[in-house]
């Protein structure tokens, strides 16, 4: 598969899901995988810079942003593979943050021939039960989600992953705006709370919705 200089965006059907993507630039391919607290918009500040020298792909993983979330077993690494094949891209450098980093690692193990470089950042790995600070928040998030209160679930997600377990929202002093309940990305995370991906063997993987 070869790179293309044409820029495009759209929706691709991959493994039963509709994945929203954007592709730009020419050169050696780079795929950007977002964190579970965000969607592909987290790469806004980097996308054009990378596209000046690379062919760059970013997309909303299923259940995030504008991508659909079918009620069926799935593998995020299979989705990445399917999207790359659908768009005729690869091998590529795979850059992923948080759950995107975990997906990048799994993808590299499953499809080493499709990877020229691997850059996982704060990778959330499947196959491990989450333990640590903030663990008590998951039942609250799931309860809000099941009650249909996505604003509350999204706010709890933001408190957990943006504010941190030991900092109140009024102490947030990041260089970017604090995500708010009702915004697309946090609500996408909330909608996925409690959902589990499957690995390539078809067994349940422990993917918290980060």
C-alpha positions as CSV (number, residue, x, y, z in Angstrom):
1,X,0.0,0.0,0.0
2,X,1.3,3.4,-0.8
3,X,0.8,7.0,0.4
4,X,-1.5,9.4,-1.4
5,X,-1.0,13.2,-1.5
6,X,-4.8,13.8,-1.6
7,X,-6.5,15.1,1.5
8,X,-9.8,13.6,2.5
9,X,-12.2,13.2,5.3
10,X,-15.2,11.0,5.7
11,X,-16.8,8.0,7.3
12,X,-15.5,4.4,6.6
13,X,-17.4,1.2,7.5
14,X,-15.0,-1.0,9.4
15,X,-16.0,-4.2,11.2
16,X,-19.6,-3.1,11.4
17,X,-18.8,0.4,12.8
18,X,-18.9,3.8,11.0
19,X,-15.5,5.4,11.8
20,X,-15.1,9.1,11.2
21,X,-11.6,10.0,9.9
22,X,-9.4,12.7,8.4
23,X,-6.4,12.1,6.2
24,X,-4.0,14.7,5.0
25,X,-0.5,15.2,3.6
26,X,2.0,13.1,1.7
27,X,5.1,11.1,2.7
28,X,5.7,8.4,5.3
29,X,2.3,7.5,7.0
30,X,1.6,8.4,10.6
31,X,-1.6,7.3,12.5
32,X,-2.7,9.3,15.5
33,X,-4.8,7.5,18.1
34,X,-6.6,9.6,20.7
35,X,-7.0,9.2,24.4
36,X,-10.2,7.9,26.0
37,X,-11.0,11.3,27.5
38,X,-11.1,12.8,24.0
39,X,-11.7,12.2,20.4
40,X,-9.6,12.9,17.2
41,X,-10.0,16.6,17.9
42,X,-7.2,16.3,20.5
43,X,-4.8,16.3,17.6
44,X,-5.9,19.7,16.3
45,X,-2.6,21.4,17.2
46,X,-0.4,18.7,15.7
47,X,-2.3,17.5,12.7
48,X,-1.3,20.2,10.2
49,X,2.3,20.2,11.4
50,X,2.7,16.5,10.8
51,X,0.8,16.7,7.5
52,X,3.4,19.1,6.2
53,X,5.9,16.2,6.0
54,X,3.9,13.0,6.4
55,X,0.6,11.4,5.3
56,X,-1.3,11.7,8.6
57,X,-4.5,9.8,9.7
58,X,-6.6,10.6,12.7
59,X,-10.0,9.1,13.5
60,X,-12.6,8.8,16.2
61,X,-12.5,5.3,17.6
62,X,-15.8,3.6,17.8
63,X,-18.0,5.1,20.4
64,X,-16.1,8.4,20.4
65,X,-16.7,11.7,18.6
66,X,-18.7,11.1,15.4
67,X,-18.0,7.3,15.1
68,X,-20.8,4.8,15.8
69,X,-20.8,2.3,18.7
70,X,-22.6,-0.9,17.5
71,X,-23.8,-3.2,20.3
72,X,-21.4,-6.1,19.4
73,X,-18.0,-7.4,20.4
74,X,-15.1,-5.5,18.9
75,X,-11.3,-5.0,19.0
76,X,-9.9,-1.5,18.7
77,X,-6.7,-2.8,17.1
78,X,-8.8,-4.7,14.5
79,X,-10.6,-1.4,13.8
80,X,-7.3,0.3,13.2
81,X,-6.1,-2.5,10.9
82,X,-9.4,-2.4,9.0
83,X,-9.3,1.4,8.5
84,X,-5.7,1.4,7.3
85,X,-6.5,-1.3,4.8
86,X,-9.7,0.4,3.7
87,X,-7.8,3.6,3.1
88,X,-4.8,1.9,1.5
89,X,-2.3,3.1,4.1
90,X,0.6,1.4,5.7
91,X,3.0,0.5,7.0
92,X,2.8,3.5,9.3
93,X,4.2,5.0,12.5
94,X,1.5,4.5,15.2
95,X,1.2,7.2,17.8
96,X,-1.3,6.6,20.6
97,X,-2.2,8.2,24.0
98,X,-3.9,6.4,26.9
99,X,-6.3,3.8,25.5
100,X,-4.9,4.8,22.1
101,X,-1.5,3.9,23.3
102,X,-2.7,0.5,24.4
103,X,-4.4,0.0,21.1
104,X,-1.1,0.9,19.3
105,X,0.9,-1.7,21.3
106,X,-1.7,-4.4,20.7
107,X,-1.7,-3.5,17.0
108,X,2.1,-3.7,16.8
109,X,2.0,-7.1,18.3
110,X,-0.7,-8.4,16.0
111,X,0.5,-6.7,12.8
112,X,4.2,-5.9,13.1
113,X,4.5,-5.7,9.3
114,X,2.2,-2.7,9.4
115,X,4.3,-0.7,11.9
116,X,7.4,1.5,11.1
117,X,7.5,3.1,14.5
118,X,5.6,2.8,17.8
119,X,5.0,5.8,20.1
120,X,2.7,4.9,23.1
121,X,2.1,7.6,25.6
122,X,0.6,6.8,29.0
123,X,-0.7,3.6,27.5
124,X,-3.8,1.9,29.0
125,X,-3.2,-1.8,28.4
126,X,-5.9,-4.4,28.0
127,X,-5.8,-7.7,30.0
128,X,-5.2,-6.0,33.3
129,X,-7.8,-5.0,36.0
130,X,-7.5,-1.3,36.9
131,X,-6.5,-0.6,40.4
132,X,-5.4,2.7,42.0
133,X,-6.8,6.1,42.9
134,X,-10.1,6.9,41.4
135,X,-11.3,3.3,41.3
136,X,-14.3,4.2,43.3
137,X,-15.5,6.5,40.6
138,X,-16.3,3.7,38.1
139,X,-19.5,2.6,39.9
140,X,-20.7,6.2,40.0
141,X,-20.0,6.7,36.3
142,X,-21.7,3.5,35.3
143,X,-24.7,4.3,37.5
144,X,-25.1,7.7,35.9
145,X,-24.7,6.2,32.5
146,X,-27.3,3.5,33.1
147,X,-29.7,6.2,34.4
148,X,-29.2,8.1,31.2
149,X,-27.6,11.1,32.9
150,X,-24.7,11.5,30.5
151,X,-24.0,15.1,31.7
152,X,-23.3,13.7,35.2
153,X,-21.3,10.7,33.9
154,X,-19.2,13.0,31.7
155,X,-18.5,15.4,34.6
156,X,-17.4,12.4,36.8
157,X,-15.1,11.2,34.0
158,X,-13.6,14.7,33.7
159,X,-13.1,14.9,37.5
160,X,-11.3,11.5,37.4
161,X,-9.0,12.0,34.4
162,X,-8.6,15.8,34.1
163,X,-8.9,17.2,37.6
164,X,-7.4,14.1,39.2
165,X,-8.6,12.3,42.3
166,X,-7.1,14.7,44.8
167,X,-7.9,18.1,43.1
168,X,-11.3,19.8,43.0
169,X,-12.5,21.3,39.7
170,X,-12.0,24.9,41.0
171,X,-8.3,24.2,41.3
172,X,-7.9,23.2,37.7
173,X,-5.1,25.4,36.2
174,X,-4.2,23.7,32.9
175,X,-3.1,25.6,29.9
176,X,-6.2,24.4,28.0
177,X,-9.8,24.8,28.9
178,X,-11.3,22.2,31.2
179,X,-13.7,19.9,29.3
180,X,-17.3,20.4,30.3
181,X,-20.2,18.1,30.7
182,X,-22.2,18.2,27.5
183,X,-19.2,18.4,25.3
184,X,-18.9,15.6,22.7
185,X,-15.7,13.8,23.9
186,X,-16.5,13.5,27.6
187,X,-20.1,12.4,26.8
188,X,-18.7,9.8,24.3
189,X,-16.5,8.5,27.2
190,X,-19.6,8.4,29.5
191,X,-21.6,6.5,26.9
192,X,-18.9,3.9,26.8
193,X,-18.6,3.5,30.6
194,X,-18.5,-0.1,31.5
195,X,-18.2,-1.2,27.9
196,X,-15.5,-3.9,27.1
197,X,-13.6,-4.6,23.9
198,X,-12.6,-8.1,22.9
199,X,-9.1,-9.2,22.0
200,X,-8.2,-11.1,18.9
201,X,-9.0,-14.4,20.6
202,X,-12.6,-13.3,21.3
203,X,-12.3,-13.0,25.1
204,X,-13.3,-10.0,27.1
205,X,-10.5,-7.4,27.5
206,X,-10.3,-5.1,30.4
207,X,-10.4,-1.8,28.7
208,X,-11.6,1.0,31.1
209,X,-13.2,3.8,29.2
210,X,-10.2,6.1,29.4
